[in-house]
Amino acid sequence: MSKAGIKPKLKLGVKTDRGVQATGPHKVKMISDKIVPGLDRETGKVIEYVKYVVEEDGVEKEYRTRLKHKETGELQYLVQNLSQIEEGQEVIMEMKKAGLKNYVEVRHIDGSLITDEEQDDVAPVNEDPAEDVEFSDETLDDEQPPD
């Protein structure tokens, strides 16, 4: 599939009978990012996503997240946090839970948290935890990253 330009997805969580389960910390190197169109599963409208290409264990993978928060229209917290990372820099990405909601935490390799200084706190995300982890417009088996 790599010859066709198709990259595996970075899966920060997987669906189980008990809901979405985090797959643990993922040490990744940021390769590139690009704003791309995609379908909003709730409205069917085309919206903007950010497609990140990362390298994990020598394999390039893809991670997508909404550019803007679906309710406020503001830049999504994860996009703000990842905008502070230079191409080629390594970070740790990990799905975390905040009550019934999930969010993605980004840390420097030394363990220090990467946050947007204007952010009061990490805004947990969707009501449906199954939609908070990994992006796919094509199937319902994949989860959506946080908004």
C-alpha positions in Angstrom: 0.0 0.0 0.0 2.9 2.4 0.5 3.5 2.4 -3.3 0.0 3.8 -3.6 0.7 6.5 -1.1 -1.7 5.0 1.5 -0.4 5.2 5.0 -1.6 3.2 8.0 -3.5 5.3 10.6 -2.0 6.2 14.0 -4.5 4.6 16.4 -4.5 6.2 19.8 -7.5 4.1 20.8 -9.6 1.1 19.7 -13.3 0.2 20.1 -14.1 -2.6 22.4 -17.2 -4.0 24.0 -16.4 -1.7 26.9 -16.1 1.5 24.7 -12.9 3.0 23.4 -9.7 1.8 25.0 -6.5 3.8 24.8 -3.6 2.1 23.1 -1.0 3.8 25.4 1.6 6.4 24.6 2.9 6.6 21.1 6.4 8.1 20.4 6.1 9.8 17.0 8.2 12.1 14.9 6.3 14.9 13.2 6.8 14.7 9.4 4.3 17.1 7.9 0.8 18.5 8.3 -1.7 19.7 5.7 -5.3 21.1 5.8 -7.5 18.8 3.8 -11.3 18.6 3.2 -13.4 15.8 4.7 -17.0 14.9 5.5 -18.5 15.7 8.8 -20.2 12.4 9.8 -23.0 14.2 11.7 -23.9 16.8 9.1 -22.6 15.3 5.8 -21.0 18.6 5.0 -17.5 19.1 3.8 -15.3 20.6 6.6 -11.6 21.2 7.1 -9.4 18.6 8.8 -5.6 18.7 9.5 -3.8 15.6 8.2 -0.6 14.9 10.1 2.0 12.5 8.8 4.0 11.1 11.6 6.7 8.4 11.9 6.3 5.7 14.6 8.9 2.9 14.8 10.2 3.7 11.3 6.7 3.6 9.7 5.0 6.7 8.4 1.4 6.9 9.6 -1.4 9.3 9.3 -3.6 11.1 11.9 -6.4 13.4 11.1 -8.4 15.8 13.3 -10.9 18.6 12.8 -9.3 22.0 12.2 -12.0 23.8 14.2 -14.1 22.9 17.2 -17.6 21.8 15.9 -19.5 23.9 18.5 -17.3 27.1 18.9 -15.6 27.3 15.5 -12.4 28.1 17.3 -9.2 26.2 16.4 -9.3 22.8 18.0 -7.0 22.4 21.0 -5.0 19.5 19.5 -4.3 21.6 16.4 -3.1 24.5 18.6 -0.9 22.1 20.6 0.6 20.4 17.6 1.3 23.7 15.9 4.0 24.2 18.4 5.9 21.1 17.2 8.6 21.5 14.5 8.8 19.0 11.6 11.3 16.3 12.6 10.6 16.8 16.3 9.6 13.8 18.4 6.7 13.9 20.8 4.5 11.5 22.8 0.8 11.3 21.8 -1.6 9.5 24.1 -5.4 9.3 24.4 -6.6 10.2 27.9 -9.9 10.0 29.5 -11.7 12.9 31.3 -14.8 11.3 32.8 -16.8 9.9 29.9 -14.9 11.9 27.3 -11.5 11.4 25.6 -8.8 13.8 24.5 -5.3 13.6 23.1 -2.4 14.6 25.3 0.8 15.7 23.6 4.1 15.7 25.6 7.7 16.4 24.8 10.0 13.4 25.0 11.2 14.7 28.4 7.6 14.3 29.6 6.6 17.9 29.8 3.1 18.7 28.6 2.6 20.7 25.4 -0.3 23.1 25.7 -1.6 26.3 24.2 -0.9 29.0 26.8 -4.3 30.6 26.2 -6.0 27.3 27.0 -7.6 27.3 30.4 -7.5 23.5 30.5 -7.7 20.7 28.0 -11.3 20.7 26.7 -12.4 17.1 26.5 -14.3 16.3 23.5 -17.3 14.6 21.9 -20.2 13.1 23.8 -19.6 9.7 22.0 -16.2 8.4 23.1 -16.1 6.2 20.1 -15.7 9.3 18.0 -12.8 10.8 19.9 -9.7 8.8 18.9 -9.0 8.2 15.2 -10.4 9.7 12.0 -12.2 8.0 9.2 -15.0 9.4 7.0 -15.4 6.0 5.3 -16.2 3.6 8.2 -17.8 3.7 11.5 -15.3 1.2 12.9 -12.7 4.0 13.2 -12.9 6.6 15.9 -12.9 10.4 15.6 -10.2 12.5 17.3 -11.2 15.1 19.8 -12.7 18.4 19.0 
